Amino acid sequence: MAKRILIIGGGAAGIGAAGAARGTDPTAEITVYTEYQDAAYSPCGIPYVHGGEIPDFERLFLGTKQQYADQGIDIRYETAVEAIDVRAKTVTVAGRPVPYDSLVVATGWDYGRPDVPGNDLSGIYYMKNIREAMEWDKTLDGVRSAVVLEAGPLGMEMVTALCHRGIETHLVDPSPWALSMATDPDIAKPVQDSWLEMGATLHFNTKLEAILGDAAGKVRAVATSDGEIACDLLVVCTHKEPQTRLGAAAGLTTGSAGGFIVDETMATSAPHVWAAGDCAEIPHGVSNVPVQGLSGSHAYAQGKVAGVNAAGGKRAYQPVYVPWGMVAGKWMIGGVSFSETLATAIGIPYVMGEAQGISRARYFPDMKPVKVKLLAEPGSLRLIGAQMVGGEGIKERADFLAMAVRTGITLRDLATMENVYSPPIGALNEPIAMAAQNALSRLGS
């Protein structure tokens, strides 16, 4: 009898699991349940459609419904799983039990909802579902003033997108600078300066106190600790909260980061049940502290591991070092693992080096500045974190530095690294090497 594999969630983790399960066991019956009209699209691309860099939403879909059907993956759209029974090995759909041999929970995340008066008004946009985004995009044509709540990654992209759209844009964030959980103020400053140049108004160290509506029940302003801000639209980009309600009700164990606890195979505390993506938590490779709410690439990779194992194969997922990068304002920013602020907050000792470099030969047209900060373990000088801001080349450096952290490369290794020198693509002096040399100089090494 064919193995019955059920997957809850049609995002990156769920679709990754389905594809990997199909590759591992071509005879398996694979069913994916999603509450949405679509599966496997990129929410991360939505701000760039709103901002005009991407011409239409259709480009964000990773595959057609027919393509998944042709692969033998049965996706049940607009279908909610109501309960999981790990003892009976069933899920409840439309009030009826559906049996499984293996179950992958990939229920994802949702925004932390503002716990303030007025949070039920119309004109509040939670940017996630692509069909809703399509409707909101039409609404944006008539919006004069918008408030973006919190400068997490999606919030930073939405500030940029709304400015590109010509909308008066306010950012309200209780933190002292943008993306403060991952960056230091000197890395965020060029981005914030560029937002000001683009016409945005920034309200840091500012708390949302209420959402104010008009007689028709639509947002007209927000009340904050910095005063009232008139707006037609509130875009909520608060922190990601793992969607664990369904699994937790079935007895799956959650951890300190709020996600399901999984082992290296993505197996949960329940037999024959795996979890992947934003609903799971993964140990950090340096601190061993569980982390949750990472990128789509992490979710997809975790889903593939879960899918292989759910189908009877064998694959392990490694601890994470969290390379990240994004475009915000007129800059690219990125990093790996820890900022100085975060390392200090959780008590990780470090030595630091920094350098201001360039992306190409100085004389080559369109050369961009690149700033690099490196954090290393005292004594061994093994790299434990990095941050960067620049005009280009941030993603590639973040990927490389994440591998450097993972493999134990030291500041001495980086200080003498080889680098490509070609005027259109690489400067004579690599900013990473310069930052490592700066750290060694500070140490007198």
Secondary structure by P-SEA (a helix, b strand, c coil): ccbbbbbccccaaaaaaaaaaaaaccccbbbbbbccccccccccaaaaaaacccccccccccccaaaaaaaccccccccccccccccccbbbcccbbbbbcbbbbccccccccccccccccccccccccaaaaaaaaaaaaaccbbbbccccaaaaaaaaaaaaaccbbbbbbccccccccccccccaaaaaaaaaaacccccccccccbbbbcccccccbbbcccccccccbbbbbcccccccaaaaaacccccccccccccccccccccccccccccbbbbbcccccccccccaaaaaaaaaaaaaaaacbbbbbccccccccccccccccccccccaaaaaaacccccbbbbbbbcccccccbbbbbbbbbbbccccccccccccccccaaaaaaaaaaaaaaacccaaaaabbbbbbcccccccccaaaaaaaaaaaaacc
